Amino acid sequence: MEQLIVSFHTATEAMEVEDICREQKISGRLIPVPPDIKADCGLAWRTEPGNRELLQKALEGKVVPAGWNLRECRY
């Protein structure tokens, strides 16, 4: 199943995104960064690809992700 994997510069940013997504009711969860994605911290947000626009709007002015990646995920 293809998923949107959003990486971050710091673990603090990743945890802030988790809080924002809970407040905004955007589905997803924190996961370890997959080994094929370069990231500054070891956490990423996994969500459905269709949530990208919602997530971008929710993060605007709060968190700047390090990367947006589409990946096949087994977890």
N, C-alpha and C positions, 0 to 999 in steps of 0.2 A: 504494500500500500504506500503510495507516494505521500509524503508529509513535508510540510514547510518547517525547516530547522533554522532558527534565528540565533545567531551567536552574539556574544557581548564582549566588551573590553574588560569588565570586572565582574566578579561574583555578586557584588552589591547591585549592579545594574540588572543582572539576571533575576535576583530576588525581588527587586523593585518591579520588574515586568510581571512576575508572578502575582504580586499584589494588585497591580493595575488590571491584569486580566481577570482576576477574581472579582474586582469591583465592577468591571465593565461586562462581566459574564461572557468573556471570550474563552472558548474551550482550549485546553492544552495542558502541558505540564513541563516542568523542568526535567531535563535529561542530561546525562554526561555527553559532552561533545563527541560526535562520531569521529573515529580516527582519521577519516579522509578530509575533515574540515579543519583548517587552521584557525585557531582562536586564541585570544589572550587569556581567557579564563576557561575553566573546565566545564562550565554549565551552558546549556542552550535551552531555548523554548521550542517545544515541538507542538505543532497545531496543524489543522487542516489547511491545505493551500488556499481555499476560499476565504480564509480569515485574514489574509494578508492586508487588504485595504482597511479593515476594521482595526487591526493591530497597529498599522502605521498611524492612523488617526489617533488612537488611544495613547501612543507613545510620543506624539508630536510635542516638542518642547520639553520633554521629560527625559527620554533615553534615546540615544543614537546607537542602534545595533551595529555590530562589527560586520555582520553579513547576513544575507537572506539566501537560503539554499533549499532546493527541492531534492529530496532523497527518498529512496525506498527504505522504509524502516520496518524492522521486525519487532521493535519494542515500543 
